[in-house]
Amino acid sequence: MDKVKKNYFIYILYQAVLLSFPLITFPYVSGALGVNNYGIYNYSFTIVTYFLIFARLGIFNYGAREIAENNLSRERLTKSFRNIFVVQFILTSIILLIYVSEVSSFSSFGVSAASARRFITPIIFLSAWG
């Protein structure tokens, strides 16, 4: 039971940090970027979120199930992890290629392609594995 309490405490602490982080960073980021660039960032982030929905496609849930089923055999566990990683990498690469091919259409929304790439590319790389 002690392990459950420890895990629960760590989870609560994680959620608190997750909720408080935007409260700390928002004033700094909005001041540093300015109103126009912050709007471009938010627009870019929503587009990335749509791409990430398809890049992830429930692989986390599938991976958790596979690893839980194969945790007794080190060989099967390694094989499952490798297969899940490869599928995630391939799917993310495909989605990234689609994103790169579609980024030129951002100019029709009043956002230059250079601005979109500057804000979106780091977001998609950092978020794809999270």
Sine and cosine of phi, psi and omega as CSV:
sin_phi,cos_phi,sin_psi,cos_psi,sin_omega,cos_omega
0.00,0.00,-0.47,0.88,0.00,-1.00
-0.90,0.45,-0.61,0.80,0.01,-1.00
-0.91,0.41,-0.60,0.80,0.02,-1.00
-0.91,0.41,-0.67,0.74,0.03,-1.00
-0.90,0.45,-0.66,0.75,0.02,-1.00
-0.89,0.45,-0.72,0.69,0.03,-1.00
-0.89,0.46,-0.64,0.77,0.02,-1.00
-0.90,0.44,-0.69,0.72,0.02,-1.00
-0.89,0.45,-0.69,0.72,0.01,-1.00
-0.90,0.43,-0.63,0.78,0.02,-1.00
-0.91,0.42,-0.69,0.73,0.02,-1.00
-0.90,0.44,-0.67,0.74,0.04,-1.00
-0.89,0.46,-0.67,0.75,0.03,-1.00
-0.88,0.48,-0.71,0.71,0.01,-1.00
-0.90,0.44,-0.62,0.79,0.02,-1.00
-0.90,0.43,-0.69,0.73,0.04,-1.00
-0.91,0.41,-0.64,0.77,0.01,-1.00
-0.88,0.47,-0.63,0.78,0.01,-1.00
-0.98,0.21,-0.54,0.84,-0.06,-1.00
-1.00,0.09,-0.38,0.92,-0.03,-1.00
-0.84,0.55,-0.75,0.67,0.03,-1.00
-0.90,0.44,-0.52,0.86,0.03,-1.00
-0.91,0.41,-0.50,0.87,0.00,-1.00
-0.99,0.11,-0.67,0.74,-0.12,-0.99
-0.99,0.10,-0.44,0.90,-0.07,-1.00
-0.84,0.54,-0.77,0.64,-0.02,-1.00
-0.87,0.49,-0.62,0.79,-0.01,-1.00
-0.93,0.38,-0.75,0.66,-0.06,-1.00
-0.91,0.42,-0.68,0.73,-0.02,-1.00
-0.92,0.39,-0.56,0.83,0.05,-1.00
-0.95,0.31,-0.62,0.78,-0.03,-1.00
-0.95,0.31,-0.62,0.79,-0.04,-1.00
-0.99,0.11,-0.51,0.86,-0.10,-0.99
1.00,0.05,0.22,-0.98,-0.11,-0.99
-0.90,0.43,-0.74,0.67,-0.07,-1.00
-0.91,0.42,-0.75,0.66,-0.02,-1.00
-0.93,0.37,-0.53,0.85,0.05,-1.00
-0.92,0.39,-0.59,0.81,0.09,-1.00
-0.90,0.43,-0.66,0.75,0.07,-1.00
-0.89,0.46,-0.65,0.76,0.04,-1.00
-0.87,0.49,-0.73,0.69,-0.01,-1.00
-0.90,0.43,-0.66,0.75,0.05,-1.00
-0.88,0.48,-0.71,0.71,0.01,-1.00
-0.89,0.46,-0.65,0.76,-0.01,-1.00
-0.90,0.43,-0.60,0.80,0.03,-1.00
-0.92,0.38,-0.62,0.79,0.05,-1.00
-0.90,0.44,-0.69,0.73,0.03,-1.00
-0.88,0.48,-0.63,0.78,0.01,-1.00
-0.87,0.50,-0.66,0.75,0.05,-1.00
-0.89,0.45,-0.67,0.75,0.04,-1.00
-0.91,0.42,-0.63,0.78,-0.03,-1.00
-0.93,0.37,-0.48,0.88,0.08,-1.00
-0.84,0.54,-0.68,0.73,0.00,-1.00
-0.98,0.21,-0.50,0.87,0.00,-1.00
-0.94,0.34,-0.54,0.84,-0.05,-1.00
-1.00,0.04,-0.72,0.70,0.10,-0.99
0.65,0.76,0.69,0.72,0.09,-1.00
0.96,0.27,0.26,0.97,-0.03,-1.00
-0.92,0.38,-0.53,0.85,0.03,-1.00
-0.87,0.49,-0.72,0.69,0.01,-1.00
-0.90,0.43,-0.69,0.73,0.03,-1.00
-0.89,0.46,-0.68,0.73,0.00,-1.00
-0.90,0.45,-0.67,0.74,0.02,-1.00
-0.89,0.46,-0.65,0.76,0.01,-1.00
-0.92,0.40,-0.71,0.70,-0.01,-1.00
-0.90,0.44,-0.68,0.74,-0.01,-1.00
-0.93,0.36,-0.59,0.80,0.05,-1.00
-0.92,0.40,-0.59,0.81,0.01,-1.00
-0.96,0.30,-0.49,0.87,-0.11,-0.99
-0.94,-0.34,0.37,0.93,-0.10,-1.00
-0.97,0.23,-0.17,0.98,0.00,-1.00
-0.99,0.10,-0.46,0.89,-0.01,-1.00
-0.95,-0.31,0.89,-0.46,-0.02,-1.00
-0.88,0.47,-0.62,0.79,-0.01,-1.00
-0.92,0.39,-0.72,0.69,0.01,-1.00
-0.92,0.38,-0.58,0.82,0.04,-1.00
-0.90,0.44,-0.71,0.71,0.02,-1.00
-0.90,0.45,-0.68,0.74,0.01,-1.00
-0.91,0.42,-0.68,0.73,0.02,-1.00
-0.89,0.46,-0.72,0.70,0.00,-1.00
-0.88,0.48,-0.70,0.72,0.01,-1.00
-0.88,0.47,-0.70,0.72,0.00,-1.00
-0.90,0.44,-0.68,0.74,0.01,-1.00
-0.90,0.43,-0.67,0.75,0.02,-1.00
-0.89,0.46,-0.69,0.72,-0.01,-1.00
-0.90,0.43,-0.69,0.73,0.03,-1.00
-0.88,0.47,-0.70,0.71,0.02,-1.00
-0.89,0.47,-0.67,0.74,0.00,-1.00
-0.90,0.43,-0.71,0.71,-0.01,-1.00
-0.91,0.42,-0.71,0.70,-0.01,-1.00
-0.90,0.44,-0.67,0.74,0.04,-1.00
-0.91,0.42,-0.62,0.78,0.03,-1.00
-0.90,0.43,-0.66,0.75,0.03,-1.00
-0.89,0.45,-0.72,0.69,0.01,-1.00
-0.90,0.44,-0.62,0.79,0.03,-1.00
-0.90,0.43,-0.63,0.78,0.06,-1.00
-0.91,0.42,-0.64,0.77,0.06,-1.00
-0.90,0.45,-0.67,0.74,0.04,-1.00
-0.86,0.50,-0.74,0.68,-0.03,-1.00
-0.89,0.46,-0.61,0.79,0.01,-1.00
-0.95,0.31,-0.43,0.90,-0.04,-1.00
-1.00,-0.09,-0.19,0.98,-0.09,-1.00
-0.91,0.42,-0.39,0.92,0.01,-1.00
-0.93,0.37,-0.36,0.93,0.00,-1.00
-0.98,0.20,-0.06,1.00,-0.01,-1.00
-0.92,0.39,-0.43,0.90,-0.03,-1.00
-0.90,0.44,-0.40,0.92,0.03,-1.00
-0.95,0.31,-0.24,0.97,0.04,-1.00
-0.98,-0.19,0.16,0.99,0.01,-1.00
1.00,0.05,0.18,0.98,0.02,-1.00
-0.89,-0.45,0.80,-0.60,-0.01,-1.00
-0.94,0.34,0.47,-0.88,-0.01,-1.00
-0.90,0.44,-0.57,0.82,0.02,-1.00
-0.91,0.42,-0.67,0.75,0.04,-1.00
-0.91,0.42,-0.66,0.75,0.00,-1.00
-0.90,0.44,-0.71,0.71,0.02,-1.00
-0.90,0.44,-0.63,0.78,-0.03,-1.00
-0.89,0.45,-0.59,0.80,-0.02,-1.00
-1.00,-0.02,-0.60,0.80,-0.14,-0.99
-0.99,0.15,-0.67,0.75,-0.11,-0.99
-0.83,0.56,-0.75,0.66,0.05,-1.00
-0.89,0.46,-0.59,0.81,-0.02,-1.00
-0.90,0.44,-0.72,0.69,-0.07,-1.00
-0.93,0.37,-0.58,0.81,0.04,-1.00
-0.93,0.37,-0.66,0.75,-0.02,-1.00
-0.96,0.27,-0.53,0.85,-0.09,-1.00
-1.00,0.03,-0.33,0.94,-0.13,-0.99
-0.90,0.44,-0.48,0.88,-0.06,-1.00
-0.98,-0.19,-0.07,1.00,-0.08,-1.00
-1.00,0.09,0.00,0.00,0.00,0.00
